[in-house]
Amino acid sequence: MANRDILAIGTSAGGLDALRTLAGALPDDLSASVLVVLHLPAQFQSSLDAILTQSGPLTATFARDGERCEHRHIYIAPPASHLLIEDGHLRLGRGPRENNARPAIDPLFRSAGLCCGSRSIGVVMTGTLGDGAAGLQALKQCGGVTVVQDPTDAMFPEMPETALRLAKPDHVVGLAAMPALLGKLVRQPAGETAEVPERVREEVAIARDGYVTMSHMDRIGRRSVLACPDCHGVLWEIDEGGLVRYRCHVGHAYTAELLSAALDEGLRSAIGSAARVLDERIALTRRLMEEDRRTGHTRMAETWARKLQETEKQADVLRTAIRRVDEIARQALEA
């Protein structure tokens, strides 16, 4: 019987140090392929393969489209591509961003569940926001084993906390104990296969091909009254029993929490743009008023003065709104 030989790991803020620690403690005879998604700006990712290779006994490389997965090897998602696994081969998906990220963690977990079912192990480590929770839940539904770093042990606890709350993982463990746990899980028989939800198949295809239609979305969710912060198209609500997500027919996907943050940012940006226009109008109106006063056009100068006063009041209202949006966003992060 096959063992659990697909180890999919997702992490974000604080993930570089966590991955170095993990890579340094994995055994050199690990009978599994290790697939890693780490949220990092592209300019900081160029040496990640060398860093992880030097950290432990396993060679780490950036994944190449179509290459076959080998045991005792770490494959890293390259910038701007979703890392997927399909029939034992790696695929680099060209689909849209999920949770404002590409590569994103959720597509990796879903593809591991779809491809490998009970042979897969999903791990969520330190990070901010909620990427990974939906994918971890999907991997578990496909028969895989799920592991989350103990939030109290994580440098940034939000991502583990979200996964813990929404995905109900099989194991919660600190970083120091994680290599031993993963080694134990890898050696275990894969176990029973599980039926793959059609939604998982659809979303893996979106991440791989970047192709999605309204009929696709109607099969996996229901239309909401909300608009996508990325493309302003209709969002479909996907309710997975305690985990609510949104995806548009272009394919952009958000957890409910990340959608709220994106909408807050969009609102702030829109109000900020309006405030900048009013500031420019104030400057121009003041210039016209002063010029008319200088040239003796008193009545016109008084008209400009009234307009200046009205515009300054409007600008004050918008600045108050910006401060309120920032305060709401801060409170949400602290909640």
NORZIZI-V567013 format. One record per residue. RES is the residue in one letter. OMEGA is omega in radians with two decimals (999 if undefined). BURIAL is b if it has 9 or more other C-alpha atoms within 8 Angstrom, else e. D_FIRST is the distance of its C-alpha to the first C-alpha in Angstrom with 1 decimal. Layout:
res & omega & burial & d_first
RES & OMEGA & BURIAL & D_FIRST
RES & OMEGA & BURIAL & D_FIRST
This chain:
res & omega & burial & d_first
M & -3.13 & e & 0.0
A & 3.05 & e & 3.8
N & 3.08 & b & 6.5
R & -2.94 & b & 9.8
D & 3.04 & b & 11.5
I & -3.09 & b & 14.5
L & -3.09 & b & 17.3
A & -3.03 & b & 20.4
I & 3.09 & b & 23.6
G & -3.14 & b & 27.0
T & -3.09 & b & 30.3
S & -3.10 & b & 34.0
A & -3.08 & b & 37.1
G & -3.02 & b & 36.5
G & -3.12 & b & 33.1
L & 3.12 & e & 34.2
D & -3.14 & e & 34.8
A & 3.13 & b & 31.6
L & 3.09 & b & 29.5
R & 3.11 & b & 31.3
T & -3.12 & b & 30.6
L & -3.13 & b & 26.9
A & -3.14 & b & 26.6
G & -3.07 & b & 28.6
A & 3.09 & e & 26.2
L & -3.10 & b & 22.7
P & -3.12 & e & 21.4
D & 3.11 & e & 21.9
D & -3.10 & e & 18.4
L & -3.11 & b & 16.8
S & -3.14 & b & 13.4
A & 2.97 & b & 14.3
S & -3.12 & b & 17.0
V & -3.13 & b & 19.9
L & -2.97 & b & 22.0
V & 2.92 & b & 25.3
V & 3.10 & b & 28.2
L & 3.09 & b & 31.4
H & 3.06 & b & 34.6
L & 3.00 & e & 37.2
P & -3.05 & e & 40.3
A & -3.06 & e & 39.8
Q & 3.13 & e & 42.4
F & -3.05 & e & 40.4
Q & -2.95 & b & 37.0
S & -3.11 & e & 38.0
S & -3.08 & e & 37.2
L & 3.13 & e & 34.1
D & 3.13 & b & 31.8
A & -3.13 & b & 34.1
I & -3.11 & b & 34.3
L & 3.08 & b & 30.5
T & -3.13 & b & 30.1
Q & -3.07 & e & 33.0
S & -3.05 & b & 31.6
G & -3.02 & b & 28.5
P & -3.06 & b & 26.4
L & 3.06 & b & 24.5
T & 3.11 & b & 26.4
A & 3.08 & b & 27.3
T & 2.99 & b & 28.6
F & -3.07 & b & 29.7
A & 3.05 & b & 27.3
R & -3.10 & e & 28.6
D & 3.08 & e & 28.2
G & -3.10 & e & 25.8
E & -3.10 & b & 24.3
R & 3.09 & e & 20.7
C & 3.08 & e & 18.6
E & 3.05 & e & 17.9
H & 3.09 & b & 16.3
R & -3.12 & b & 19.0
H & 3.10 & b & 21.4
I & 3.12 & b & 23.3
Y & -3.05 & b & 24.5
I & 3.07 & b & 27.6
A & 3.11 & b & 29.0
P & 3.13 & b & 32.3
P & 2.96 & b & 35.5
A & 3.10 & e & 36.2
S & 2.98 & b & 32.8
H & 3.07 & b & 29.9
L & -3.11 & b & 26.7
L & 3.03 & b & 23.9
I & -3.06 & b & 20.6
E & 3.12 & b & 20.0
D & 3.09 & e & 17.5
G & 3.12 & e & 16.6
H & 3.12 & b & 20.3
L & 3.06 & b & 22.8
R & 3.05 & b & 25.7
L & -3.05 & b & 29.0
G & 3.12 & b & 30.3
R & -3.13 & b & 34.0
G & -3.08 & b & 34.2
P & 3.12 & b & 36.7
R & 2.96 & b & 36.7
E & -3.09 & b & 34.9
N & 3.12 & b & 36.7
N & -3.08 & e & 39.0
A & 2.92 & e & 36.3
R & 0.23 & b & 34.7
P & 3.04 & b & 32.2
A & -3.06 & b & 31.2
I & -3.08 & b & 28.3
D & 3.13 & b & 27.6
P & 3.10 & b & 26.8
L & -3.11 & b & 24.1
F & 3.13 & b & 22.4
R & -3.11 & b & 22.8
S & 3.09 & b & 21.5
A & 3.09 & b & 18.3
G & -3.13 & b & 17.8
L & -3.07 & b & 18.7
C & -2.86 & b & 16.7
C & 3.04 & b & 13.5
G & -3.05 & b & 13.7
S & 3.04 & b & 11.5
R & -3.01 & b & 10.3
S & 3.04 & b & 14.0
I & 3.11 & b & 16.3
G & -3.08 & b & 20.0
V & 3.02 & b & 22.8
V & -3.13 & b & 26.5
M & -3.06 & b & 29.0
T & 3.11 & b & 32.8
G & 3.12 & b & 34.9
T & 3.13 & b & 37.6
L & -2.89 & b & 37.6
G & 3.13 & b & 34.6
D & 3.12 & b & 32.3
G & -3.06 & b & 28.6
A & -3.13 & b & 29.0
A & 3.13 & b & 28.6
G & 3.12 & b & 25.7
L & 3.09 & b & 23.9
Q & 3.13 & b & 24.6
A & 3.11 & b & 23.2
L & 3.12 & b & 20.0
K & 3.11 & b & 19.7
Q & 3.13 & b & 20.6
C & 3.08 & b & 17.7
G & 3.14 & b & 15.2
G & 3.11 & b & 15.3
V & -3.05 & b & 16.5
T & -3.09 & b & 20.1
V & 3.09 & b & 22.2
V & 3.04 & b & 26.0
Q & 3.11 & b & 28.4
D & -3.11 & b & 30.9
P & 3.14 & b & 34.0
T & -3.13 & e & 36.3
D & -3.03 & b & 34.6
A & 3.09 & b & 34.6
M & 3.05 & e & 37.6
F & -2.95 & b & 37.7
P & -2.93 & b & 36.4
E & -3.11 & b & 36.9
M & 3.03 & b & 33.6
P & 3.13 & b & 31.5
E & 3.14 & b & 33.9
T & 3.12 & b & 33.5
A & 3.13 & b & 29.7
L & -3.09 & b & 30.0
R & -2.98 & e & 32.5
L & -3.03 & b & 31.1
A & 3.12 & b & 27.3
K & -3.03 & e & 26.9
P & 3.11 & b & 24.1
D & -3.08 & e & 21.6
H & 3.01 & e & 22.9
V & -2.97 & b & 26.4
V & 3.05 & b & 27.0
G & -3.07 & b & 29.6
L & -3.09 & b & 29.2
A & -3.11 & e & 29.6
A & -3.03 & e & 26.6
M & -3.14 & b & 24.4
P & 3.14 & b & 23.0
A & 3.11 & e & 21.8
L & -3.11 & e & 20.2
L & 3.08 & e & 18.4
G & 3.11 & b & 17.2
K & -3.12 & e & 15.9
L & 3.14 & b & 14.1
V & -3.10 & b & 12.5
R & -3.10 & b & 11.0
Q & 3.04 & e & 9.5
P & -3.06 & e & 6.1
A & 3.13 & b & 7.2
G & -3.05 & e & 8.2
E & 3.02 & e & 10.4
T & -3.14 & e & 12.0
A & 3.11 & b & 15.8
E & -3.10 & e & 18.7
V & 3.08 & b & 20.2
P & -3.13 & e & 24.0
E & 3.11 & e & 26.3
R & -3.13 & e & 28.1
V & 3.11 & b & 25.2
R & -3.10 & b & 25.1
E & -3.05 & b & 28.8
E & 3.02 & b & 29.0
V & 3.12 & b & 26.5
A & 3.11 & b & 28.6
I & -3.14 & b & 31.7
A & -3.11 & b & 30.4
R & -2.96 & b & 29.4
D & -3.07 & b & 32.4
G & -3.08 & b & 35.1
Y & 3.14 & b & 36.1
V & 3.12 & b & 36.7
T & 3.09 & e & 39.3
M & 3.13 & e & 40.9
S & 3.02 & e & 39.1
H & -3.07 & b & 35.7
M & 3.11 & b & 36.9
D & 3.13 & b & 38.3
R & -3.06 & e & 34.8
I & 3.14 & b & 33.4
G & 3.10 & b & 36.4
R & -3.07 & b & 40.1
R & 3.11 & b & 43.1
S & 3.08 & e & 44.8
V & -3.07 & e & 48.3
L & 3.12 & e & 47.2
A & -3.14 & e & 47.4
C & 3.11 & b & 45.0
P & -3.12 & b & 46.4
D & -2.99 & e & 45.3
C & 3.10 & e & 46.6
H & 3.04 & e & 48.4
G & 3.14 & b & 46.7
V & 3.05 & b & 45.6
L & 2.99 & b & 42.7
W & 3.09 & b & 40.2
E & 3.13 & b & 39.1
I & -3.09 & b & 35.4
D & -3.10 & b & 35.0
E & 3.10 & e & 31.6
G & -3.12 & e & 32.7
G & 3.10 & e & 34.4
L & -3.13 & b & 33.5
V & 3.12 & b & 36.2
R & 3.12 & b & 35.9
Y & 3.09 & b & 38.2
R & 3.12 & b & 37.8
C & -3.07 & b & 40.5
H & 2.90 & b & 40.4
V & 3.08 & b & 40.6
G & 3.12 & b & 37.3
H & -3.05 & b & 38.4
A & -3.12 & b & 36.5
Y & 2.82 & b & 37.5
T & -3.14 & b & 36.6
A & -3.12 & b & 39.6
E & -3.13 & b & 40.6
L & 3.06 & b & 40.5
L & 3.11 & b & 42.4
S & 3.13 & e & 45.0
A & -3.14 & b & 45.3
A & 3.11 & b & 45.6
L & 3.07 & b & 48.2
D & -3.14 & b & 50.1
E & 3.09 & e & 50.1
G & 3.11 & b & 51.2
L & 3.14 & b & 54.0
R & 3.14 & b & 55.1
S & -3.14 & e & 55.2
A & 3.13 & e & 57.2
I & 3.12 & b & 59.6
G & 3.10 & b & 59.9
S & 3.12 & e & 60.8
A & 3.13 & b & 63.4
A & 3.11 & b & 64.8
R & 3.10 & e & 65.1
V & 3.13 & e & 67.0
L & 3.09 & b & 69.4
D & 3.10 & b & 69.9
E & 3.12 & e & 70.9
R & 3.10 & b & 73.2
I & -3.13 & b & 74.8
A & -3.13 & e & 75.5
L & -3.14 & e & 77.1
T & 3.12 & b & 79.1
R & 3.12 & b & 80.4
R & 3.13 & e & 81.4
L & 3.12 & b & 83.3
M & -3.11 & b & 85.0
E & 3.14 & b & 86.2
E & 3.13 & b & 87.5
D & 3.08 & b & 89.5
R & -3.12 & b & 91.0
R & -3.09 & e & 92.0
T & 3.05 & e & 93.7
G & 3.11 & e & 95.4
H & -2.98 & b & 93.4
T & -3.10 & e & 93.4
R & 3.13 & e & 92.4
M & 3.11 & b & 89.4
A & 3.11 & b & 88.4
E & 3.08 & b & 88.5
T & 3.11 & e & 86.2
W & -3.14 & b & 83.7
A & 3.10 & b & 83.9
R & 3.11 & e & 83.0
K & 3.11 & b & 80.0
L & 3.14 & b & 79.0
Q & 3.13 & e & 79.1
E & -3.10 & e & 77.0
T & 3.10 & b & 74.4
E & 3.08 & b & 74.1
K & 3.10 & e & 73.5
Q & -3.14 & b & 70.8
A & 3.10 & b & 69.2
D & 3.10 & e & 69.4
V & -3.12 & e & 67.5
L & 3.12 & b & 64.7
R & 3.06 & b & 64.4
T & 3.12 & e & 64.2
A & 3.12 & b & 61.4
I & 3.12 & b & 59.5
R & -3.13 & e & 59.9
R & 3.10 & e & 58.7
V & 3.12 & b & 55.6
D & -3.14 & b & 54.8
E & 3.11 & e & 55.4
I & 3.12 & e & 53.1
A & 3.12 & b & 50.3
R & 3.14 & e & 50.8
Q & 3.12 & e & 50.7
A & 3.14 & e & 47.5
L & -3.11 & e & 45.8
E & -3.08 & e & 47.2
A & 999 & e & 46.1
